[in-house]
Amino acid sequence: MREGFTQKRCPKCGGNIFLDRDLYGWYEQCLQCSYTSNLSVIVDVREKNDVSSLVQAGGNKTTK
């Protein structure tokens, strides 16, 4: 599946979840039943090889 999708993770129907963000922040939505859940914390990995450089989405502070 494409990036942004997770398979069989919906708590309501077991369907596929799509991760996205809008004006209010990050959320996940089921493609089968439209279940929607707001996500409070999303972590963005800036470098695939260096796991220690994680940046919280929406912020600009890097922790090492």
PDBQT receptor file of N, H, CA, C and O in Angstrom, charges set to zero:
ATOM      1  N   MET A   1       0.837  -1.188   0.000  1.00  0.00    +0.000 N 
ATOM      2  CA  MET A   1       0.000   0.000   0.000  1.00  0.00    +0.000 C 
ATOM      3  C   MET A   1       0.877   1.245   0.000  1.00  0.00    +0.000 C 
ATOM      4  O   MET A   1       2.059   1.181   0.338  1.00  0.00    +0.000 OA
ATOM      5  N   ARG A   2       0.302   2.358  -0.375  1.00  0.00    +0.000 N 
ATOM      6  H   ARG A   2      -0.658   2.410  -0.650  1.00  0.00    +0.000 HD
ATOM      7  CA  ARG A   2       1.043   3.616  -0.433  1.00  0.00    +0.000 C 
ATOM      8  C   ARG A   2       1.324   4.147   0.965  1.00  0.00    +0.000 C 
ATOM      9  O   ARG A   2       0.715   3.728   1.950  1.00  0.00    +0.000 OA
ATOM     10  N   GLU A   3       2.270   5.086   1.017  1.00  0.00    +0.000 N 
ATOM     11  H   GLU A   3       2.764   5.426   0.217  1.00  0.00    +0.000 HD
ATOM     12  CA  GLU A   3       2.592   5.729   2.282  1.00  0.00    +0.000 C 
ATOM     13  C   GLU A   3       1.368   6.478   2.786  1.00  0.00    +0.000 C 
ATOM     14  O   GLU A   3       0.657   7.101   1.997  1.00  0.00    +0.000 OA
ATOM     15  N   GLY A   4       1.115   6.427   4.081  1.00  0.00    +0.000 N 
ATOM     16  H   GLY A   4       1.693   5.921   4.722  1.00  0.00    +0.000 HD
ATOM     17  CA  GLY A   4      -0.048   7.077   4.663  1.00  0.00    +0.000 C 
ATOM     18  C   GLY A   4      -1.157   6.100   4.989  1.00  0.00    +0.000 C 
ATOM     19  O   GLY A   4      -2.109   6.450   5.686  1.00  0.00    +0.000 OA
ATOM     20  N   PHE A   5      -1.046   4.877   4.494  1.00  0.00    +0.000 N 
ATOM     21  H   PHE A   5      -0.272   4.592   3.927  1.00  0.00    +0.000 HD
ATOM     22  CA  PHE A   5      -2.047   3.856   4.750  1.00  0.00    +0.000 C 
ATOM     23  C   PHE A   5      -1.498   2.810   5.710  1.00  0.00    +0.000 C 
ATOM     24  O   PHE A   5      -0.312   2.484   5.663  1.00  0.00    +0.000 OA
ATOM     25  N   THR A   6      -2.344   2.288   6.570  1.00  0.00    +0.000 N 
ATOM     26  H   THR A   6      -3.307   2.553   6.608  1.00  0.00    +0.000 HD
ATOM     27  CA  THR A   6      -2.006   1.116   7.367  1.00  0.00    +0.000 C 
ATOM     28  C   THR A   6      -3.117   0.104   7.169  1.00  0.00    +0.000 C 
ATOM     29  O   THR A   6      -4.284   0.482   7.068  1.00  0.00    +0.000 OA
ATOM     30  N   GLN A   7      -2.780  -1.156   7.113  1.00  0.00    +0.000 N 
ATOM     31  H   GLN A   7      -1.832  -1.462   7.196  1.00  0.00    +0.000 HD
ATOM     32  CA  GLN A   7      -3.764  -2.187   6.825  1.00  0.00    +0.000 C 
ATOM     33  C   GLN A   7      -4.386  -2.750   8.096  1.00  0.00    +0.000 C 
ATOM     34  O   GLN A   7      -3.702  -2.980   9.093  1.00  0.00    +0.000 OA
ATOM     35  N   LYS A   8      -5.698  -2.967   8.040  1.00  0.00    +0.000 N 
ATOM     36  H   LYS A   8      -6.254  -2.781   7.230  1.00  0.00    +0.000 HD
ATOM     37  CA  LYS A   8      -6.451  -3.673   9.070  1.00  0.00    +0.000 C 
ATOM     38  C   LYS A   8      -6.159  -3.168  10.480  1.00  0.00    +0.000 C 
ATOM     39  O   LYS A   8      -5.797  -3.944  11.364  1.00  0.00    +0.000 OA
ATOM     40  N   ARG A   9      -6.317  -1.865  10.680  1.00  0.00    +0.000 N 
ATOM     41  H   ARG A   9      -6.611  -1.235   9.961  1.00  0.00    +0.000 HD
ATOM     42  CA  ARG A   9      -6.025  -1.271  11.977  1.00  0.00    +0.000 C 
ATOM     43  C   ARG A   9      -7.216  -0.534  12.593  1.00  0.00    +0.000 C 
ATOM     44  O   ARG A   9      -7.109  -0.044  13.717  1.00  0.00    +0.000 OA
ATOM     45  N   CYS A  10      -8.327  -0.443  11.898  1.00  0.00    +0.000 N 
ATOM     46  H   CYS A  10      -8.414  -0.841  10.984  1.00  0.00    +0.000 HD
ATOM     47  CA  CYS A  10      -9.489   0.281  12.414  1.00  0.00    +0.000 C 
ATOM     48  C   CYS A  10     -10.065  -0.452  13.631  1.00  0.00    +0.000 C 
ATOM     49  O   CYS A  10     -10.331  -1.651  13.555  1.00  0.00    +0.000 OA
ATOM     50  N   PRO A  11     -10.261   0.261  14.762  1.00  0.00    +0.000 N 
ATOM     51  CA  PRO A  11     -10.817  -0.392  15.949  1.00  0.00    +0.000 C 
ATOM     52  C   PRO A  11     -12.302  -0.722  15.810  1.00  0.00    +0.000 C 
ATOM     53  O   PRO A  11     -12.823  -1.561  16.546  1.00  0.00    +0.000 OA
ATOM     54  N   LYS A  12     -12.981  -0.069  14.875  1.00  0.00    +0.000 N 
ATOM     55  H   LYS A  12     -12.558   0.612  14.278  1.00  0.00    +0.000 HD
ATOM     56  CA  LYS A  12     -14.416  -0.284  14.702  1.00  0.00    +0.000 C 
ATOM     57  C   LYS A  12     -14.722  -1.452  13.770  1.00  0.00    +0.000 C 
ATOM     58  O   LYS A  12     -15.543  -2.308  14.100  1.00  0.00    +0.000 OA
ATOM     59  N   CYS A  13     -14.066  -1.496  12.603  1.00  0.00    +0.000 N 
ATOM     60  H   CYS A  13     -13.399  -0.801  12.335  1.00  0.00    +0.000 HD
ATOM     61  CA  CYS A  13     -14.398  -2.524  11.611  1.00  0.00    +0.000 C 
ATOM     62  C   CYS A  13     -13.204  -3.370  11.171  1.00  0.00    +0.000 C 
ATOM     63  O   CYS A  13     -13.382  -4.356  10.456  1.00  0.00    +0.000 OA
ATOM     64  N   GLY A  14     -11.984  -2.998  11.590  1.00  0.00    +0.000 N 
ATOM     65  H   GLY A  14     -11.840  -2.197  12.171  1.00  0.00    +0.000 HD
ATOM     66  CA  GLY A  14     -10.796  -3.732  11.164  1.00  0.00    +0.000 C 
ATOM     67  C   GLY A  14     -10.321  -3.352   9.775  1.00  0.00    +0.000 C 
ATOM     68  O   GLY A  14      -9.523  -4.072   9.175  1.00  0.00    +0.000 OA
ATOM     69  N   GLY A  15     -10.795  -2.241   9.261  1.00  0.00    +0.000 N 
ATOM     70  H   GLY A  15     -11.444  -1.656   9.749  1.00  0.00    +0.000 HD
ATOM     71  CA  GLY A  15     -10.452  -1.808   7.904  1.00  0.00    +0.000 C 
ATOM     72  C   GLY A  15      -9.130  -1.071   7.819  1.00  0.00    +0.000 C 
ATOM     73  O   GLY A  15      -8.369  -1.014   8.785  1.00  0.00    +0.000 OA
ATOM     74  N   ASN A  16      -8.871  -0.513   6.658  1.00  0.00    +0.000 N 
ATOM     75  H   ASN A  16      -9.489  -0.559   5.873  1.00  0.00    +0.000 HD
ATOM     76  CA  ASN A  16      -7.626   0.203   6.376  1.00  0.00    +0.000 C 
ATOM     77  C   ASN A  16      -7.719   1.652   6.843  1.00  0.00    +0.000 C 
ATOM     78  O   ASN A  16      -8.721   2.329   6.613  1.00  0.00    +0.000 OA
ATOM     79  N   ILE A  17      -6.663   2.115   7.499  1.00  0.00    +0.000 N 
ATOM     80  H   ILE A  17      -5.849   1.565   7.686  1.00  0.00    +0.000 HD
ATOM     81  CA  ILE A  17      -6.604   3.469   8.047  1.00  0.00    +0.000 C 
ATOM     82  C   ILE A  17      -5.709   4.339   7.164  1.00  0.00    +0.000 C 
ATOM     83  O   ILE A  17      -4.651   3.902   6.710  1.00  0.00    +0.000 OA
ATOM     84  N   PHE A  18      -6.150   5.573   6.928  1.00  0.00    +0.000 N 
ATOM     85  H   PHE A  18      -7.009   5.928   7.297  1.00  0.00    +0.000 HD
ATOM     86  CA  PHE A  18      -5.356   6.556   6.195  1.00  0.00    +0.000 C 
ATOM     87  C   PHE A  18      -4.945   7.655   7.164  1.00  0.00    +0.000 C 
ATOM     88  O   PHE A  18      -5.798   8.227   7.843  1.00  0.00    +0.000 OA
ATOM     89  N   LEU A  19      -3.651   7.959   7.238  1.00  0.00    +0.000 N 
ATOM     90  H   LEU A  19      -2.959   7.495   6.687  1.00  0.00    +0.000 HD
ATOM     91  CA  LEU A  19      -3.143   9.030   8.097  1.00  0.00    +0.000 C 
ATOM     92  C   LEU A  19      -3.019  10.309   7.284  1.00  0.00    +0.000 C 
ATOM     93  O   LEU A  19      -2.486  10.299   6.174  1.00  0.00    +0.000 OA
ATOM     94  N   ASP A  20      -3.515  11.413   7.842  1.00  0.00    +0.000 N 
ATOM     95  H   ASP A  20      -3.948  11.421   8.743  1.00  0.00    +0.000 HD
ATOM     96  CA  ASP A  20      -3.469  12.695   7.140  1.00  0.00    +0.000 C 
ATOM     97  C   ASP A  20      -3.503  13.819   8.161  1.00  0.00    +0.000 C 
ATOM     98  O   ASP A  20      -3.709  13.580   9.350  1.00  0.00    +0.000 OA
ATOM     99  N   ARG A  21      -3.302  15.034   7.700  1.00  0.00    +0.000 N 
ATOM    100  H   ARG A  21      -3.134  15.228   6.734  1.00  0.00    +0.000 HD
ATOM    101  CA  ARG A  21      -3.425  16.189   8.585  1.00  0.00    +0.000 C 
ATOM    102  C   ARG A  21      -4.202  17.283   7.879  1.00  0.00    +0.000 C 
ATOM    103  O   ARG A  21      -4.238  17.361   6.651  1.00  0.00    +0.000 OA
ATOM    104  N   ASP A  22      -4.823  18.126   8.690  1.00  0.00    +0.000 N 
ATOM    105  H   ASP A  22      -4.795  18.063   9.688  1.00  0.00    +0.000 HD
ATOM    106  CA  ASP A  22      -5.569  19.260   8.172  1.00  0.00    +0.000 C 
ATOM    107  C   ASP A  22      -5.213  20.485   9.007  1.00  0.00    +0.000 C 
ATOM    108  O   ASP A  22      -4.189  20.501   9.691  1.00  0.00    +0.000 OA
ATOM    109  N   LEU A  23      -6.052  21.498   8.951  1.00  0.00    +0.000 N 
ATOM    110  H   LEU A  23      -6.884  21.485   8.396  1.00  0.00    +0.000 HD
ATOM    111  CA  LEU A  23      -5.805  22.738   9.669  1.00  0.00    +0.000 C 
ATOM    112  C   LEU A  23      -5.687  22.524  11.176  1.00  0.00    +0.000 C 
ATOM    113  O   LEU A  23      -4.983  23.276  11.849  1.00  0.00    +0.000 OA
ATOM    114  N   TYR A  24      -6.362  21.515  11.713  1.00  0.00    +0.000 N 
ATOM    115  H   TYR A  24      -6.934  20.904  11.166  1.00  0.00    +0.000 HD
ATOM    116  CA  TYR A  24      -6.424  21.289  13.153  1.00  0.00    +0.000 C 
ATOM    117  C   TYR A  24      -5.402  20.284  13.663  1.00  0.00    +0.000 C 
ATOM    118  O   TYR A  24      -5.268  20.124  14.876  1.00  0.00    +0.000 OA
ATOM    119  N   GLY A  25      -4.683  19.609  12.791  1.00  0.00    +0.000 N 
ATOM    120  H   GLY A  25      -4.792  19.739  11.806  1.00  0.00    +0.000 HD
ATOM    121  CA  GLY A  25      -3.670  18.652  13.224  1.00  0.00    +0.000 C 
ATOM    122  C   GLY A  25      -3.811  17.314  12.514  1.00  0.00    +0.000 C 
ATOM    123  O   GLY A  25      -4.545  17.190  11.533  1.00  0.00    +0.000 OA
ATOM    124  N   TRP A  26      -3.088  16.305  13.029  1.00  0.00    +0.000 N 
ATOM    125  H   TRP A  26      -2.491  16.406  13.825  1.00  0.00    +0.000 HD
ATOM    126  CA  TRP A  26      -3.073  14.970  12.434  1.00  0.00    +0.000 C 
ATOM    127  C   TRP A  26      -4.291  14.166  12.861  1.00  0.00    +0.000 C 
ATOM    128  O   TRP A  26      -4.790  14.317  13.976  1.00  0.00    +0.000 OA
ATOM    129  N   TYR A  27      -4.764  13.308  11.960  1.00  0.00    +0.000 N 
ATOM    130  H   TYR A  27      -4.359  13.185  11.054  1.00  0.00    +0.000 HD
ATOM    131  CA  TYR A  27      -5.875  12.413  12.263  1.00  0.00    +0.000 C 
ATOM    132  C   TYR A  27      -5.733  11.146  11.441  1.00  0.00    +0.000 C 
ATOM    133  O   TYR A  27      -4.988  11.104  10.461  1.00  0.00    +0.000 OA
ATOM    134  N   GLU A  28      -6.460  10.109  11.854  1.00  0.00    +0.000 N 
ATOM    135  H   GLU A  28      -7.065  10.144  12.649  1.00  0.00    +0.000 HD
ATOM    136  CA  GLU A  28      -6.524   8.875  11.082  1.00  0.00    +0.000 C 
ATOM    137  C   GLU A  28      -7.982   8.603  10.756  1.00  0.00    +0.000 C 
ATOM    138  O   GLU A  28      -8.865   8.845  11.579  1.00  0.00    +0.000 OA
ATOM    139  N   GLN A  29      -8.234   8.095   9.546  1.00  0.00    +0.000 N 
ATOM    140  H   GLN A  29      -7.517   7.898   8.878  1.00  0.00    +0.000 HD
ATOM    141  CA  GLN A  29      -9.599   7.838   9.107  1.00  0.00    +0.000 C 
ATOM    142  C   GLN A  29      -9.656   6.500   8.393  1.00  0.00    +0.000 C 
ATOM    143  O   GLN A  29      -8.800   6.183   7.567  1.00  0.00    +0.000 OA
ATOM    144  N   CYS A  30     -10.688   5.710   8.724  1.00  0.00    +0.000 N 
ATOM    145  H   CYS A  30     -11.384   5.968   9.394  1.00  0.00    +0.000 HD
ATOM    146  CA  CYS A  30     -10.881   4.412   8.092  1.00  0.00    +0.000 C 
ATOM    147  C   CYS A  30     -11.505   4.606   6.715  1.00  0.00    +0.000 C 
ATOM    148  O   CYS A  30     -12.447   5.382   6.555  1.00  0.00    +0.000 OA
ATOM    149  N   LEU A  31     -10.975   3.900   5.728  1.00  0.00    +0.000 N 
ATOM    150  H   LEU A  31     -10.209   3.270   5.857  1.00  0.00    +0.000 HD
ATOM    151  CA  LEU A  31     -11.491   4.014   4.366  1.00  0.00    +0.000 C 
ATOM    152  C   LEU A  31     -12.785   3.235   4.168  1.00  0.00    +0.000 C 
ATOM    153  O   LEU A  31     -13.543   3.525   3.243  1.00  0.00    +0.000 OA
ATOM    154  N   GLN A  32     -13.049   2.247   5.025  1.00  0.00    +0.000 N 
ATOM    155  H   GLN A  32     -12.433   2.011   5.777  1.00  0.00    +0.000 HD
ATOM    156  CA  GLN A  32     -14.249   1.437   4.863  1.00  0.00    +0.000 C 
ATOM    157  C   GLN A  32     -15.454   2.008   5.620  1.00  0.00    +0.000 C 
ATOM    158  O   GLN A  32     -16.543   2.102   5.055  1.00  0.00    +0.000 OA
ATOM    159  N   CYS A  33     -15.271   2.393   6.901  1.00  0.00    +0.000 N 
ATOM    160  H   CYS A  33     -14.386   2.316   7.361  1.00  0.00    +0.000 HD
ATOM    161  CA  CYS A  33     -16.426   2.816   7.709  1.00  0.00    +0.000 C 
ATOM    162  C   CYS A  33     -16.395   4.296   8.087  1.00  0.00    +0.000 C 
ATOM    163  O   CYS A  33     -17.323   4.776   8.739  1.00  0.00    +0.000 OA
ATOM    164  N   SER A  34     -15.352   5.031   7.693  1.00  0.00    +0.000 N 
ATOM    165  H   SER A  34     -14.599   4.642   7.164  1.00  0.00    +0.000 HD
ATOM    166  CA  SER A  34     -15.190   6.471   7.960  1.00  0.00    +0.000 C 
ATOM    167  C   SER A  34     -14.940   6.809   9.423  1.00  0.00    +0.000 C 
ATOM    168  O   SER A  34     -15.092   7.966   9.815  1.00  0.00    +0.000 OA
ATOM    169  N   TYR A  35     -14.557   5.825  10.245  1.00  0.00    +0.000 N 
ATOM    170  H   TYR A  35     -14.434   4.885   9.926  1.00  0.00    +0.000 HD
ATOM    171  CA  TYR A  35     -14.170   6.100  11.626  1.00  0.00    +0.000 C 
ATOM    172  C   TYR A  35     -13.014   7.095  11.605  1.00  0.00    +0.000 C 
ATOM    173  O   TYR A  35     -12.059   6.920  10.848  1.00  0.00    +0.000 OA
ATOM    174  N   THR A  36     -13.095   8.143  12.435  1.00  0.00    +0.000 N 
ATOM    175  H   THR A  36     -13.871   8.286  13.049  1.00  0.00    +0.000 HD
ATOM    176  CA  THR A  36     -12.057   9.167  12.479  1.00  0.00    +0.000 C 
ATOM    177  C   THR A  36     -11.579   9.349  13.906  1.00  0.00    +0.000 C 
ATOM    178  O   THR A  36     -12.381   9.372  14.840  1.00  0.00    +0.000 OA
ATOM    179  N   SER A  37     -10.271   9.478  14.074  1.00  0.00    +0.000 N 
ATOM    180  H   SER A  37      -9.620   9.459  13.316  1.00  0.00    +0.000 HD
ATOM    181  CA  SER A  37      -9.679   9.697  15.383  1.00  0.00    +0.000 C 
ATOM    182  C   SER A  37      -8.582  10.748  15.255  1.00  0.00    +0.000 C 
ATOM    183  O   SER A  37      -7.717  10.650  14.385  1.00  0.00    +0.000 OA
ATOM    184  N   ASN A  38      -8.625  11.757  16.129  1.00  0.00    +0.000 N 
ATOM    185  H   ASN A  38      -9.329  11.836  16.836  1.00  0.00    +0.000 HD
ATOM    186  CA  ASN A  38      -7.581  12.777  16.141  1.00  0.00    +0.000 C 
ATOM    187  C   ASN A  38      -6.355  12.223  16.847  1.00  0.00    +0.000 C 
ATOM    188  O   ASN A  38      -6.479  11.522  17.851  1.00  0.00    +0.000 OA
ATOM    189  N   LEU A  39      -5.178  12.531  16.332  1.00  0.00    +0.000 N 
ATOM    190  H   LEU A  39      -5.077  13.101  15.517  1.00  0.00    +0.000 HD
ATOM    191  CA  LEU A  39      -3.927  12.048  16.907  1.00  0.00    +0.000 C 
ATOM    192  C   LEU A  39      -3.231  13.197  17.611  1.00  0.00    +0.000 C 
ATOM    193  O   LEU A  39      -3.073  14.277  17.041  1.00  0.00    +0.000 OA
ATOM    194  N   SER A  40      -2.815  12.969  18.845  1.00  0.00    +0.000 N 
ATOM    195  H   SER A  40      -2.943  12.092  19.308  1.00  0.00    +0.000 HD
ATOM    196  CA  SER A  40      -2.208  14.051  19.613  1.00  0.00    +0.000 C 
ATOM    197  C   SER A  40      -0.721  14.215  19.334  1.00  0.00    +0.000 C 
ATOM    198  O   SER A  40      -0.218  15.338  19.342  1.00  0.00    +0.000 OA
ATOM    199  N   VAL A  41      -0.002  13.113  19.085  1.00  0.00    +0.000 N 
ATOM    200  H   VAL A  41      -0.410  12.201  19.078  1.00  0.00    +0.000 HD
ATOM    201  CA  VAL A  41       1.443  13.198  18.867  1.00  0.00    +0.000 C 
ATOM    202  C   VAL A  41       1.820  12.389  17.637  1.00  0.00    +0.000 C 
ATOM    203  O   VAL A  41       1.485  11.209  17.526  1.00  0.00    +0.000 OA
ATOM    204  N   ILE A  42       2.515  13.034  16.720  1.00  0.00    +0.000 N 
ATOM    205  H   ILE A  42       2.786  13.992  16.810  1.00  0.00    +0.000 HD
ATOM    206  CA  ILE A  42       3.057  12.370  15.534  1.00  0.00    +0.000 C 
ATOM    207  C   ILE A  42       4.554  12.650  15.522  1.00  0.00    +0.000 C 
ATOM    208  O   ILE A  42       4.975  13.787  15.735  1.00  0.00    +0.000 OA
ATOM    209  N   VAL A  43       5.342  11.641  15.280  1.00  0.00    +0.000 N 
ATOM    210  H   VAL A  43       5.000  10.717  15.108  1.00  0.00    +0.000 HD
ATOM    211  CA  VAL A  43       6.794  11.802  15.225  1.00  0.00    +0.000 C 
ATOM    212  C   VAL A  43       7.238  11.617  13.787  1.00  0.00    +0.000 C 
ATOM    213  O   VAL A  43       6.871  10.640  13.135  1.00  0.00    +0.000 OA
ATOM    214  N   ASP A  44       8.028  12.557  13.296  1.00  0.00    +0.000 N 
ATOM    215  H   ASP A  44       8.325  13.352  13.825  1.00  0.00    +0.000 HD
ATOM    216  CA  ASP A  44       8.530  12.534  11.931  1.00  0.00    +0.000 C 
ATOM    217  C   ASP A  44      10.015  12.187  11.959  1.00  0.00    +0.000 C 
ATOM    218  O   ASP A  44      10.801  12.876  12.609  1.00  0.00    +0.000 OA
ATOM    219  N   VAL A  45      10.398  11.134  11.266  1.00  0.00    +0.000 N 
ATOM    220  H   VAL A  45       9.759  10.574  10.738  1.00  0.00    +0.000 HD
ATOM    221  CA  VAL A  45      11.800  10.734  11.208  1.00  0.00    +0.000 C 
ATOM    222  C   VAL A  45      12.459  11.496  10.066  1.00  0.00    +0.000 C 
ATOM    223  O   VAL A  45      12.086  11.329   8.904  1.00  0.00    +0.000 OA
ATOM    224  N   ARG A  46      13.437  12.329  10.397  1.00  0.00    +0.000 N 
ATOM    225  H   ARG A  46      13.740  12.464  11.340  1.00  0.00    +0.000 HD
ATOM    226  CA  ARG A  46      14.114  13.157   9.399  1.00  0.00    +0.000 C 
ATOM    227  C   ARG A  46      15.162  12.369   8.624  1.00  0.00    +0.000 C 
ATOM    228  O   ARG A  46      15.312  12.567   7.418  1.00  0.00    +0.000 OA
ATOM    229  N   GLU A  47      15.882  11.488   9.290  1.00  0.00    +0.000 N 
ATOM    230  H   GLU A  47      15.760  11.327  10.269  1.00  0.00    +0.000 HD
ATOM    231  CA  GLU A  47      16.895  10.673   8.632  1.00  0.00    +0.000 C 
ATOM    232  C   GLU A  47      16.600   9.212   8.921  1.00  0.00    +0.000 C 
ATOM    233  O   GLU A  47      16.446   8.824  10.079  1.00  0.00    +0.000 OA
ATOM    234  N   LYS A  48      16.522   8.402   7.877  1.00  0.00    +0.000 N 
ATOM    235  H   LYS A  48      16.648   8.717   6.936  1.00  0.00    +0.000 HD
ATOM    236  CA  LYS A  48      16.172   7.000   8.055  1.00  0.00    +0.000 C 
ATOM    237  C   LYS A  48      17.252   6.225   8.801  1.00  0.00    +0.000 C 
ATOM    238  O   LYS A  48      16.924   5.303   9.548  1.00  0.00    +0.000 OA
ATOM    239  N   ASN A  49      18.521   6.564   8.627  1.00  0.00    +0.000 N 
ATOM    240  H   ASN A  49      18.788   7.313   8.021  1.00  0.00    +0.000 HD
ATOM    241  CA  ASN A  49      19.607   5.829   9.261  1.00  0.00    +0.000 C 
ATOM    242  C   ASN A  49      19.862   6.258  10.695  1.00  0.00    +0.000 C 
ATOM    243  O   ASN A  49      20.408   5.478  11.475  1.00  0.00    +0.000 OA
ATOM    244  N   ASP A  50      19.483   7.472  11.063  1.00  0.00    +0.000 N 
ATOM    245  H   ASP A  50      19.039   8.105  10.429  1.00  0.00    +0.000 HD
ATOM    246  CA  ASP A  50      19.756   7.995  12.398  1.00  0.00    +0.000 C 
ATOM    247  C   ASP A  50      18.451   8.133  13.172  1.00  0.00    +0.000 C 
ATOM    248  O   ASP A  50      17.773   9.155  13.074  1.00  0.00    +0.000 OA
ATOM    249  N   VAL A  51      18.101   7.109  13.938  1.00  0.00    +0.000 N 
ATOM    250  H   VAL A  51      18.653   6.279  14.018  1.00  0.00    +0.000 HD
ATOM    251  CA  VAL A  51      16.841   7.100  14.680  1.00  0.00    +0.000 C 
ATOM    252  C   VAL A  51      16.874   8.120  15.812  1.00  0.00    +0.000 C 
ATOM    253  O   VAL A  51      15.817   8.540  16.283  1.00  0.00    +0.000 OA
ATOM    254  N   SER A  52      18.041   8.524  16.255  1.00  0.00    +0.000 N 
ATOM    255  H   SER A  52      18.900   8.183  15.872  1.00  0.00    +0.000 HD
ATOM    256  CA  SER A  52      18.133   9.456  17.372  1.00  0.00    +0.000 C 
ATOM    257  C   SER A  52      17.707  10.876  16.997  1.00  0.00    +0.000 C 
ATOM    258  O   SER A  52      17.508  11.707  17.882  1.00  0.00    +0.000 OA
ATOM    259  N   SER A  53      17.566  11.168  15.712  1.00  0.00    +0.000 N 
ATOM    260  H   SER A  53      17.728  10.493  14.992  1.00  0.00    +0.000 HD
ATOM    261  CA  SER A  53      17.147  12.512  15.309  1.00  0.00    +0.000 C 
ATOM    262  C   SER A  53      15.663  12.506  14.962  1.00  0.00    +0.000 C 
ATOM    263  O   SER A  53      15.284  12.507  13.791  1.00  0.00    +0.000 OA
ATOM    264  N   LEU A  54      14.842  12.499  15.991  1.00  0.00    +0.000 N 
ATOM    265  H   LEU A  54      15.150  12.498  16.942  1.00  0.00    +0.000 HD
ATOM    266  CA  LEU A  54      13.390  12.527  15.812  1.00  0.00    +0.000 C 
ATOM    267  C   LEU A  54      12.892  13.938  16.067  1.00  0.00    +0.000 C 
ATOM    268  O   LEU A  54      13.328  14.602  17.008  1.00  0.00    +0.000 OA
ATOM    269  N   VAL A  55      11.980  14.389  15.226  1.00  0.00    +0.000 N 
ATOM    270  H   VAL A  55      11.626  13.851  14.462  1.00  0.00    +0.000 HD
ATOM    271  CA  VAL A  55      11.414  15.722  15.357  1.00  0.00    +0.000 C 
ATOM    272  C   VAL A  55       9.911  15.580  15.458  1.00  0.00    +0.000 C 
ATOM    273  O   VAL A  55       9.295  14.897  14.640  1.00  0.00    +0.000 OA
ATOM    274  N   GLN A  56       9.315  16.214  16.449  1.00  0.00    +0.000 N 
ATOM    275  H   GLN A  56       9.815  16.769  17.113  1.00  0.00    +0.000 HD
ATOM    276  CA  GLN A  56       7.870  16.172  16.584  1.00  0.00    +0.000 C 
ATOM    277  C   GLN A  56       7.264  17.035  15.490  1.00  0.00    +0.000 C 
ATOM    278  O   GLN A  56       7.723  18.151  15.248  1.00  0.00    +0.000 OA
ATOM    279  N   ALA A  57       6.234  16.523  14.831  1.00  0.00    +0.000 N 
ATOM    280  H   ALA A  57       5.861  15.616  15.028  1.00  0.00    +0.000 HD
ATOM    281  CA  ALA A  57       5.600  17.236  13.728  1.00  0.00    +0.000 C 
ATOM    282  C   ALA A  57       5.089  18.589  14.206  1.00  0.00    +0.000 C 
ATOM    283  O   ALA A  57       4.488  18.696  15.275  1.00  0.00    +0.000 OA
ATOM    284  N   GLY A  58       5.332  19.602  13.416  1.00  0.00    +0.000 N 
ATOM    285  H   GLY A  58       5.820  19.515  12.548  1.00  0.00    +0.000 HD
ATOM    286  CA  GLY A  58       4.897  20.945  13.760  1.00  0.00    +0.000 C 
ATOM    287  C   GLY A  58       5.940  21.710  14.557  1.00  0.00    +0.000 C 
ATOM    288  O   GLY A  58       5.805  22.920  14.740  1.00  0.00    +0.000 OA
ATOM    289  N   GLY A  59       6.966  21.040  15.029  1.00  0.00    +0.000 N 
ATOM    290  H   GLY A  59       7.076  20.058  14.880  1.00  0.00    +0.000 HD
ATOM    291  CA  GLY A  59       8.017  21.688  15.814  1.00  0.00    +0.000 C 
ATOM    292  C   GLY A  59       9.302  21.742  15.025  1.00  0.00    +0.000 C 
ATOM    293  O   GLY A  59       9.404  21.174  13.938  1.00  0.00    +0.000 OA
ATOM    294  N   ASN A  60      10.276  22.423  15.574  1.00  0.00    +0.000 N 
ATOM    295  H   ASN A  60      10.193  22.885  16.458  1.00  0.00    +0.000 HD
ATOM    296  CA  ASN A  60      11.553  22.500  14.888  1.00  0.00    +0.000 C 
ATOM    297  C   ASN A  60      12.714  22.176  15.817  1.00  0.00    +0.000 C 
ATOM    298  O   ASN A  60      13.856  22.521  15.515  1.00  0.00    +0.000 OA
ATOM    299  N   LYS A  61      12.446  21.523  16.934  1.00  0.00    +0.000 N 
ATOM    300  H   LYS A  61      11.518  21.242  17.179  1.00  0.00    +0.000 HD
ATOM    301  CA  LYS A  61      13.478  21.175  17.900  1.00  0.00    +0.000 C 
ATOM    302  C   LYS A  61      13.934  19.742  17.664  1.00  0.00    +0.000 C 
ATOM    303  O   LYS A  61      13.109  18.830  17.622  1.00  0.00    +0.000 OA
ATOM    304  N   THR A  62      15.226  19.535  17.512  1.00  0.00    +0.000 N 
ATOM    305  H   THR A  62      15.896  20.276  17.546  1.00  0.00    +0.000 HD
ATOM    306  CA  THR A  62      15.783  18.209  17.283  1.00  0.00    +0.000 C 
ATOM    307  C   THR A  62      16.409  17.707  18.570  1.00  0.00    +0.000 C 
ATOM    308  O   THR A  62      17.162  18.429  19.224  1.00  0.00    +0.000 OA
ATOM    309  N   THR A  63      16.097  16.458  18.938  1.00  0.00    +0.000 N 
ATOM    310  H   THR A  63      15.486  15.871  18.407  1.00  0.00    +0.000 HD
ATOM    311  CA  THR A  63      16.699  15.855  20.122  1.00  0.00    +0.000 C 
ATOM    312  C   THR A  63      17.741  14.848  19.691  1.00  0.00    +0.000 C 
ATOM    313  O   THR A  63      17.523  14.094  18.743  1.00  0.00    +0.000 OA
ATOM    314  N   LYS A  64      18.865  14.825  20.372  1.00  0.00    +0.000 N 
ATOM    315  H   LYS A  64      19.043  15.437  21.142  1.00  0.00    +0.000 HD
ATOM    316  CA  LYS A  64      19.935  13.873  20.033  1.00  0.00    +0.000 C 
ATOM    317  C   LYS A  64      20.421  13.154  21.252  1.00  0.00    +0.000 C 
ATOM    318  O   LYS A  64      21.318  12.316  21.158  1.00  0.00    +0.000 OA
TER     319      LYS A  64
